[in-house]
Amino acid sequence: MHVVVESVPRPVLAVSDPRWCIPACGLVDPAVDASILVGRASARCVRFGPLRTHAILRTRPPARVGPAGGSASYAGFPVRSEAGMPEAFRVAGLVASRVGPEYLDGLVGLDSDPQVMASLGGPRAREVTEAHLRYDIQQWEREGFGMYALGADGGQVIGRAGLRATVLAGVREVELGYSLLPGWWGRGIATAAVDQIVGLAGLAGLAGSITATVGPANRASLRVLDKTGFAHQRQLVRAGETMGLYRRVLPPGPWGEGPGAVTADGCPVAVYAALPADGRAQLVDDRIRAGSSVLDLGCGTGRIAEPLAALGHRVLGVDNSPEMLAHLHAAQPLHADIATLDLGDRFDAVILASSLVNHPDPTARQGLLDVAAAHLTPSGVLLVEWQPPSWFEQWHAGHTSTATIGDVATGLRVHARLGDLVSATVTYQLADRRWSQHFTTRRLTDDDLRRALADAGLHLQDLFGPDGSWAAAVHAPPR
Ligand SMILES: C[S@@+](CC[C@H](N)C(=O)[O-])C[C@H]1O[C@@H](n2cnc3c(N)ncnc32)[C@H](O)[C@@H]1O
């Protein structure tokens, strides 16, 4: 299939990758990096004919909004909005597209429905919907985020969902709003749309939090807010009605919750202590000489460090969680942060496991690799465990999967994907104890990894292990 994208006012661009065109909606495959696509566009597919405008994901410059006027902060480091909110995305089998004039008729159908509008001030006249739409269009121009029309196959508008900049009780807020035609209620669409919009806003560094106001009788919306992590803050009176004000803090970077100790990056210590040995220590052992000195950065409970020490290597395990380090016995523990580690000592092998290298912040990633390189002997090897690009192919918004590892049952839910950034939550269950860990990870290509290693003065030797999820690097020869 061949897609022609006619960008306005840009010149015609030909796109020959079939994943960029999906029949009936023309939306980009969620697995494709959205950050490389063109601007506001209409698309025509030679096989399926004309498609709607707004069918192509677009990236925008960083949004300049938020109650604090800044971007969200991920565990102490700022994540700059690299892409802004997308113009379109897929959710629950629908296409969410930035609202534009072409959606007026569909939105009038929505706003004139008495059931839809029962909790939104009653049915609206066409002129009122038109005025709201004008406002929403202007807000997209001004703020870089706004409302999306939710379209089913064939282009029928079945709802809207999105964010509005507003002032509540004198405070500038970003507010969630959505409505769906009654025939589409009860299918989880609102929950999926809200989850993804909030996730995208977090990845775009849009605001510190998102609010929603809902009346006490609107049980369905209260359930949606509950499922998507909004917490009740207080009551307020709006347009003469008492409503609950709900707030969802945008992913503040990695966090975890559950019983017992949880590390700064959200790992539950009890879970890591319960996970059975895996084959990774053997993979590492196969790559190093007998009796090597080994530095394990982010060693956790020592799932790699301990078996390596048992095999006769001299292992120093570094972690910023004392609770994790308490599980080390054969390996030597060191409580420290990798970012500032300067041991004045060098090791035959340095391990940077558990996808720490897929850090969402490229500067932080580079810092980890610089520290690793600085602790390698001239002939030493850095062994990096990463999330290879193939893993990201399935990580589109709404993706869920489960697995059982020993006694630990895990579940993964992907909230949103924006360019190379993916936000997700893992849940762990061990007997009757449950934890959740939220994280944001960045897709790296082989070349990205090669370049990042080169920037640390290292040369990527090869990829090895399952799916090439490990990389071996050595000091680059002097030029
Ligand atoms: C996902 S756990 C994995 C632990 C171990 N590598 C394993 O495979 O079981 C990540 C570990 O890295 C540690 N960690 C993450 N960032 C760190 C940093 N900047 N400095 C020190 N430790 C860090 C966390 O405390 C946690 O114990």
The ligand as an ORCA input file, in Angstrom:
! r2SCAN-3c Opt
* xyz 0 1
  C      14.531     -3.275     38.626
  S      15.581     -3.356     40.002
  C      16.665     -4.604     39.454
  C      17.635     -5.115     40.409
  C      18.597     -6.175     39.873
  N      19.475     -5.613     38.859
  C      17.850     -7.351     39.318
  O      17.941     -7.609     38.119
  O      17.137     -8.017     40.088
  C      16.517     -1.868     39.787
  C      17.412     -1.584     40.947
  O      18.228     -0.472     40.580
  C      18.300      0.409     41.679
  N      18.574      1.746     41.134
  C      17.874      2.395     40.191
  N      18.419      3.595     39.919
  C      19.501      3.684     40.720
  C      20.484      4.687     40.913
  N      20.460      5.833     40.233
  N      21.467      4.468     41.818
  C      21.494      3.314     42.535
  N      20.580      2.335     42.392
  C      19.598      2.510     41.499
  C      16.975      0.296     42.360
  O      17.028      0.680     43.714
  C      16.686     -1.192     42.186
  O      17.158     -1.933     43.265
*
